[in-house]
Amino acid sequence: ANAAANFANHHMSCCKGLAAYLATDDWAIFLEFRESIQEIEHQRVQLREEGFQLSSLLHIFGSRLATDPRDKIYGLLGLVTDWDVSRTPRITADYTRAISTVYQSAVVSMIFDTFLAETLVMSGGERSLPGLPSWVPDWSVESVQNHPLDKVWRINRLVIHPLYRAWDGPGIDPLWQDPVLAMAGYYVDVVQDVGKTMISSRENSAQVTVTVLEQWQRMLELPHQSDGEYVTKKCTMLEAFWRTMFGDIMLNFDDNMPASVIRPRSVENYRRAISEDELAWTWLWRWTKELATPPVRRKEEHPPDLPPPPRPGMNLIEVDFVFRMNCMNRKLFTTRNGYMGLGPPQVQPGDVVFVLFGSRVPFVLRRHENQSSVTFSPDDFGQK
């Protein structure tokens, strides 16, 4: 743990430009070492000081392997320290139940335990379990990571949920009858256009990022429409775009912030974005395009040095982390009424955007073939 912490401190201070001089696979070895060690240390501290809800444990360990898929749930029950039995009874191990039923009951229990629909955000990703409803995560599938930070980005996207207020009303009262979950919500709009998926990759990361971002900007007719009014009439198209890229949040840059970009943070480390954060976007965009430029065109053999921050205390690596946390393995979409948002790779034209009662973020839903239910495509952040 001390070695990982020392590496993080050097990475964020005197050696912050080292990654530019190492082969991608070599640098990934250091990142994976730091991620693994600091994740273990973080969970040890959290268990000692704060305790765990089942939802938190599944966010962290749901991608781990188990001989019996039901143990993805049952194997974590002994670690749960925060469970309000007045709202929902504790789950007990029962191996006579079908895997699908076990997973469904876990999701419903977590919704009742937290009074929030945030648990449904986990339902995206790979799926292989036959008959599993779309609103239930397939914890039986081994998670595929294309980048050492994939898991950290995913966890931090959940950490920042309290900063959003898509629904700020009372708690929810869903109805569940295997395999259907009935919930109420507000209709927002219909997805009209979708962009390429920003796929996380160890190789040619800057080139991939620039290619996708340029395609997203063409969708919005940027920079031609940069000064055009966004649909909310509260900002320009350019401001709406960079706020969407950052998830409309930013890190608090101060001396008390943990040095490691790997360790999952608490919501106190983040804040909602402000107009001045456009400087951070301009800074990051210029740097990313510079990294994506072949050395022969840069007229130099080695990668460029990190540019100076636009504001004292701002850290380019941290700004890049916020961007990638929100954009990696997601795609930009626009709606018929002109809203823009980020959603999972499954989003397609014709999907509908809803705010479910009890959820602080919107959801993208798709009507099921039988026309009586919808399919979840969760984890959408849009500029409203």
PLY file of the C-alpha trace (Angstrom):
ply
format ascii 1.0
element vertex 384
property float x
property float y
property float z
element edge 383
property int vertex1
property int vertex2
end_header
0.00 0.00 0.00
2.85 2.42 0.80
4.55 1.65 -2.52
1.31 2.30 -4.42
0.78 5.56 -2.52
4.35 6.68 -3.27
3.87 5.93 -6.95
0.63 7.95 -6.93
2.31 10.92 -5.25
5.16 10.96 -7.79
2.72 10.46 -10.66
0.81 13.56 -9.59
3.85 15.75 -8.87
7.43 15.52 -10.08
6.86 12.61 -12.50
3.51 13.68 -13.96
4.88 13.71 -17.51
6.54 10.30 -17.34
3.66 8.45 -19.01
4.31 10.30 -22.24
7.78 8.72 -22.51
6.82 5.09 -21.80
5.24 2.50 -24.04
1.52 2.18 -23.38
1.74 -1.42 -22.17
4.64 -0.59 -19.84
2.73 2.29 -18.26
-0.35 0.07 -17.92
1.62 -2.30 -15.67
2.19 0.53 -13.19
-1.45 1.60 -13.38
-2.74 -1.92 -12.78
-0.42 -2.36 -9.80
-1.57 0.90 -8.27
-5.24 0.22 -8.98
-5.18 -3.26 -7.42
-3.31 -2.30 -4.26
-5.13 0.93 -3.59
-8.52 -0.62 -4.22
-7.82 -3.21 -1.52
-6.60 -0.52 0.86
-9.60 1.69 0.14
-12.06 -1.13 0.88
-10.22 -1.96 4.10
-10.51 1.64 5.28
-14.15 1.95 4.22
-15.13 -1.27 5.99
-13.45 -0.06 9.18
-14.74 3.52 9.13
-18.03 3.55 7.18
-19.34 0.06 6.51
-20.99 -1.23 3.34
-24.39 -1.49 1.74
-24.97 -4.41 -0.63
-25.14 -1.97 -3.56
-21.66 -0.61 -2.74
-20.20 -4.10 -2.52
-21.69 -5.12 -5.85
-20.33 -1.98 -7.53
-16.88 -3.00 -6.33
-16.89 -6.79 -6.45
-19.68 -7.63 -8.90
-17.16 -8.30 -11.67
-15.29 -10.97 -9.67
-15.68 -14.65 -10.52
-17.73 -17.22 -8.58
-18.25 -20.94 -9.17
-21.97 -20.59 -8.46
-23.33 -17.35 -10.00
-25.70 -16.94 -7.04
-22.66 -16.46 -4.81
-22.12 -13.11 -6.55
-24.90 -12.06 -4.13
-24.76 -14.59 -1.32
-20.98 -14.37 -0.94
-21.20 -10.66 -0.06
-24.00 -10.81 2.50
-21.60 -11.31 5.40
-19.83 -8.03 4.55
-23.00 -5.92 4.57
-23.00 -3.67 7.65
-25.62 -1.09 6.61
-29.02 -2.67 6.03
-32.26 -1.08 7.25
-34.49 -4.08 8.01
-37.41 -1.71 8.66
-37.54 -1.04 4.91
-36.64 -4.43 3.47
-35.80 -7.82 5.02
-32.27 -9.13 4.72
-31.53 -11.45 1.84
-30.79 -15.02 2.92
-28.95 -17.65 0.92
-31.35 -20.02 -0.81
-29.81 -22.22 -3.47
-33.16 -23.60 -4.58
-33.95 -20.25 -6.25
-33.11 -19.65 -9.90
-30.15 -17.38 -10.65
-32.41 -14.84 -12.36
-34.73 -14.70 -9.35
-31.80 -14.21 -6.96
-30.48 -11.31 -9.02
-33.92 -9.73 -9.34
-34.57 -9.93 -5.60
-31.17 -8.34 -4.91
-31.99 -5.36 -7.15
-35.44 -4.88 -5.61
-34.03 -5.15 -2.08
-31.40 -2.51 -2.85
-34.04 -0.16 -4.29
-36.17 -0.46 -1.15
-33.10 -0.20 1.10
-31.97 3.11 -0.43
-35.31 4.53 -1.64
-33.46 5.23 -4.89
-33.54 3.76 -8.38
-29.75 4.18 -8.72
-29.28 0.42 -8.49
-30.75 0.12 -11.99
-27.71 1.97 -13.36
-25.73 -1.25 -12.95
-27.91 -3.13 -15.46
-25.85 -2.21 -18.55
-22.92 -4.22 -19.85
-22.33 -7.73 -21.13
-25.14 -10.28 -20.76
-25.26 -14.07 -21.18
-27.81 -15.40 -18.64
-30.90 -16.58 -20.58
-34.17 -14.95 -19.57
-32.62 -12.29 -17.35
-34.75 -9.10 -17.43
-33.05 -6.04 -18.90
-33.38 -4.10 -15.62
-31.18 -6.64 -13.80
-27.36 -6.67 -14.05
-25.89 -9.94 -15.27
-23.39 -10.47 -12.50
-22.65 -13.96 -13.87
-20.64 -12.44 -16.75
-16.94 -11.80 -16.28
-16.34 -8.08 -16.76
-14.06 -7.20 -19.69
-11.65 -4.33 -19.13
-10.06 -2.71 -22.15
-8.17 -0.25 -19.95
-6.76 -0.52 -16.38
-9.04 2.31 -15.26
-12.34 1.00 -16.70
-13.56 -0.18 -13.31
-12.44 2.98 -11.53
-14.22 5.19 -14.04
-17.40 3.15 -13.60
-17.29 3.34 -9.79
-16.63 7.07 -9.79
-19.60 7.66 -12.10
-21.73 6.17 -9.33
-19.95 8.18 -6.63
-21.02 11.49 -8.20
-24.75 10.63 -8.44
-25.69 12.68 -5.34
-24.63 15.82 -7.25
-27.52 15.35 -9.70
-31.19 16.14 -9.13
-33.15 14.72 -12.07
-35.73 13.59 -9.49
-35.88 15.33 -6.14
-39.23 14.07 -4.90
-40.20 11.41 -2.34
-38.97 7.83 -2.35
-40.27 5.20 -4.74
-42.54 2.20 -4.35
-41.81 -0.20 -7.25
-43.92 -3.27 -7.94
-42.09 -6.49 -8.72
-43.54 -9.70 -10.05
-40.87 -11.92 -11.62
-39.75 -10.95 -14.25
-41.44 -7.51 -14.40
-40.50 -4.41 -12.41
-43.10 -1.62 -12.60
-41.97 1.94 -11.90
-43.36 5.41 -12.60
-41.46 8.28 -14.19
-41.56 11.39 -16.36
-41.17 11.22 -20.13
-38.44 13.61 -21.39
-37.74 13.06 -25.09
-36.86 10.62 -27.90
-33.30 9.87 -29.04
-32.79 11.11 -32.60
-29.08 10.79 -33.45
-26.20 8.87 -31.87
-22.45 9.19 -32.29
-19.58 6.73 -32.18
-18.74 4.96 -28.94
-15.71 6.32 -27.11
-14.00 2.96 -26.61
-11.35 2.82 -23.91
-8.06 1.51 -25.25
-4.47 1.16 -24.13
-3.23 1.75 -27.64
-3.47 5.02 -29.55
-5.63 6.46 -26.78
-5.18 10.09 -27.82
-5.84 9.36 -31.51
-9.02 7.40 -30.68
-10.23 10.15 -28.35
-9.68 12.91 -30.92
-11.36 10.94 -33.72
-14.51 10.31 -31.66
-14.66 13.83 -30.23
-14.39 15.35 -33.69
-17.26 13.12 -34.88
-19.36 14.17 -31.87
-18.66 17.83 -32.61
-19.69 17.38 -36.24
-22.99 15.94 -35.02
-23.61 19.23 -33.20
-22.21 21.35 -36.05
-19.38 22.58 -33.84
-17.45 24.83 -34.01
-19.79 26.51 -36.54
-22.64 26.56 -34.00
-20.45 27.17 -30.94
-22.17 30.47 -30.11
-25.62 29.19 -30.97
-28.20 28.99 -28.19
-28.72 25.62 -26.54
-32.28 24.30 -26.20
-32.48 25.28 -22.51
-31.73 28.91 -23.47
-29.28 29.05 -20.55
-25.97 28.58 -22.38
-24.33 28.24 -25.78
-23.97 24.99 -27.72
-20.25 24.93 -26.94
-20.85 25.29 -23.20
-23.50 22.56 -23.28
-21.02 20.31 -25.11
-18.07 20.68 -22.74
-20.36 20.39 -19.72
-21.68 17.12 -21.16
-18.11 15.86 -21.70
-17.38 16.48 -18.01
-20.78 15.20 -16.85
-21.37 18.78 -15.67
-19.04 18.14 -12.73
-15.43 18.91 -11.86
-12.97 17.95 -9.16
-12.24 20.32 -6.33
-8.61 21.23 -6.89
-7.04 21.73 -3.47
-4.16 20.47 -1.38
-6.40 18.16 0.68
-7.56 16.09 -2.29
-6.14 12.53 -2.39
-3.18 12.30 -4.73
-4.28 9.17 -6.56
-6.61 9.24 -9.54
-7.06 5.50 -9.05
-8.62 5.34 -5.61
-12.41 5.73 -5.78
-13.23 9.13 -4.39
-16.08 10.40 -2.26
-18.65 12.84 -3.56
-17.02 15.60 -1.48
-14.09 15.57 -3.93
-16.40 16.77 -6.71
-18.59 19.80 -7.44
-20.94 20.89 -10.19
-19.22 22.56 -13.14
-19.09 26.35 -13.42
-18.59 28.60 -16.47
-14.90 29.06 -15.69
-14.35 25.32 -16.18
-14.43 25.94 -19.92
-10.74 26.79 -19.45
-10.17 23.21 -18.30
-11.89 21.86 -21.42
-9.90 24.11 -23.76
-6.70 23.08 -21.97
-7.51 19.35 -22.17
-8.66 19.48 -25.81
-5.48 21.27 -26.93
-3.27 18.79 -25.05
-5.14 15.72 -26.37
-4.84 16.91 -29.97
-1.14 17.58 -29.43
-0.61 14.02 -28.14
-2.53 12.61 -31.11
-0.29 14.44 -33.57
2.47 12.20 -35.06
5.98 13.27 -33.92
7.04 14.13 -37.48
4.27 16.70 -37.67
5.15 18.04 -34.20
8.73 18.54 -35.46
10.16 16.84 -32.38
11.12 13.32 -31.37
9.64 13.23 -27.85
6.09 13.96 -26.60
5.38 17.58 -25.65
5.69 18.74 -22.07
2.53 19.29 -20.06
1.20 22.79 -20.75
0.88 25.20 -17.81
-2.52 25.18 -16.04
-5.02 27.93 -16.90
-5.70 28.36 -13.18
-3.39 27.81 -10.18
-3.83 24.37 -8.63
-5.56 22.83 -11.64
-4.12 19.45 -12.63
-4.34 18.24 -16.22
-4.23 14.57 -15.25
-7.21 15.08 -12.93
-9.12 17.02 -15.61
-8.47 14.16 -18.04
-9.71 11.70 -15.41
-13.05 13.54 -15.09
-13.46 13.56 -18.87
-12.64 9.87 -19.29
-14.75 8.86 -16.29
-17.79 10.34 -18.04
-17.05 9.52 -21.69
-15.21 6.20 -21.87
-17.31 3.32 -23.23
-20.21 5.70 -23.90
-21.63 7.58 -26.84
-23.07 11.02 -27.43
-26.73 11.26 -28.43
-29.11 14.07 -29.29
-32.90 14.13 -28.94
-35.71 15.42 -31.15
-36.06 18.57 -29.06
-32.34 19.31 -29.15
-31.03 17.95 -25.87
-27.66 16.19 -25.77
-26.45 13.49 -23.41
-24.10 10.56 -22.88
-25.37 7.01 -22.82
-24.16 3.41 -23.05
-23.13 1.82 -26.35
-26.60 0.21 -26.71
-28.38 3.57 -27.20
-30.01 3.89 -30.62
-32.40 6.28 -32.40
-35.99 5.83 -31.24
-35.08 5.07 -27.61
-36.88 7.25 -25.08
-35.42 9.28 -22.21
-37.25 9.05 -18.88
-36.66 10.35 -15.37
-37.73 7.49 -13.12
-39.14 8.45 -9.75
-36.37 7.96 -7.23
-33.48 8.37 -9.68
-31.11 11.32 -9.67
-30.08 10.69 -13.30
-32.20 10.10 -16.44
-32.53 6.69 -18.07
-32.69 5.68 -21.71
-35.43 3.10 -22.23
-36.48 0.97 -25.17
-39.91 -0.50 -25.75
-39.97 -4.29 -25.58
-41.15 -6.44 -28.46
-44.44 -7.26 -26.70
-45.16 -3.49 -26.44
-46.06 -3.83 -22.75
-42.67 -3.20 -21.18
-39.44 -1.35 -21.80
-35.79 -2.34 -21.90
-33.27 -0.50 -19.77
-30.21 1.17 -21.26
-29.05 2.92 -18.09
-26.50 5.50 -17.02
-27.39 8.58 -19.07
-26.20 12.08 -18.20
-27.69 14.87 -20.24
-27.66 18.66 -20.21
-31.16 19.77 -19.24
0 1
1 2
2 3
3 4
4 5
5 6
6 7
7 8
8 9
9 10
10 11
11 12
12 13
13 14
14 15
15 16
16 17
17 18
18 19
19 20
20 21
21 22
22 23
23 24
24 25
25 26
26 27
27 28
28 29
29 30
30 31
31 32
32 33
33 34
34 35
35 36
36 37
37 38
38 39
39 40
40 41
41 42
42 43
43 44
44 45
45 46
46 47
47 48
48 49
49 50
50 51
51 52
52 53
53 54
54 55
55 56
56 57
57 58
58 59
59 60
60 61
61 62
62 63
63 64
64 65
65 66
66 67
67 68
68 69
69 70
70 71
71 72
72 73
73 74
74 75
75 76
76 77
77 78
78 79
79 80
80 81
81 82
82 83
83 84
84 85
85 86
86 87
87 88
88 89
89 90
90 91
91 92
92 93
93 94
94 95
95 96
96 97
97 98
98 99
99 100
100 101
101 102
102 103
103 104
104 105
105 106
106 107
107 108
108 109
109 110
110 111
111 112
112 113
113 114
114 115
115 116
116 117
117 118
118 119
119 120
120 121
121 122
122 123
123 124
124 125
125 126
126 127
127 128
128 129
129 130
130 131
131 132
132 133
133 134
134 135
135 136
136 137
137 138
138 139
139 140
140 141
141 142
142 143
143 144
144 145
145 146
146 147
147 148
148 149
149 150
150 151
151 152
152 153
153 154
154 155
155 156
156 157
157 158
158 159
159 160
160 161
161 162
162 163
163 164
164 165
165 166
166 167
167 168
168 169
169 170
170 171
171 172
172 173
173 174
174 175
175 176
176 177
177 178
178 179
179 180
180 181
181 182
182 183
183 184
184 185
185 186
186 187
187 188
188 189
189 190
190 191
191 192
192 193
193 194
194 195
195 196
196 197
197 198
198 199
199 200
200 201
201 202
202 203
203 204
204 205
205 206
206 207
207 208
208 209
209 210
210 211
211 212
212 213
213 214
214 215
215 216
216 217
217 218
218 219
219 220
220 221
221 222
222 223
223 224
224 225
225 226
226 227
227 228
228 229
229 230
230 231
231 232
232 233
233 234
234 235
235 236
236 237
237 238
238 239
239 240
240 241
241 242
242 243
243 244
244 245
245 246
246 247
247 248
248 249
249 250
250 251
251 252
252 253
253 254
254 255
255 256
256 257
257 258
258 259
259 260
260 261
261 262
262 263
263 264
264 265
265 266
266 267
267 268
268 269
269 270
270 271
271 272
272 273
273 274
274 275
275 276
276 277
277 278
278 279
279 280
280 281
281 282
282 283
283 284
284 285
285 286
286 287
287 288
288 289
289 290
290 291
291 292
292 293
293 294
294 295
295 296
296 297
297 298
298 299
299 300
300 301
301 302
302 303
303 304
304 305
305 306
306 307
307 308
308 309
309 310
310 311
311 312
312 313
313 314
314 315
315 316
316 317
317 318
318 319
319 320
320 321
321 322
322 323
323 324
324 325
325 326
326 327
327 328
328 329
329 330
330 331
331 332
332 333
333 334
334 335
335 336
336 337
337 338
338 339
339 340
340 341
341 342
342 343
343 344
344 345
345 346
346 347
347 348
348 349
349 350
350 351
351 352
352 353
353 354
354 355
355 356
356 357
357 358
358 359
359 360
360 361
361 362
362 363
363 364
364 365
365 366
366 367
367 368
368 369
369 370
370 371
371 372
372 373
373 374
374 375
375 376
376 377
377 378
378 379
379 380
380 381
381 382
382 383
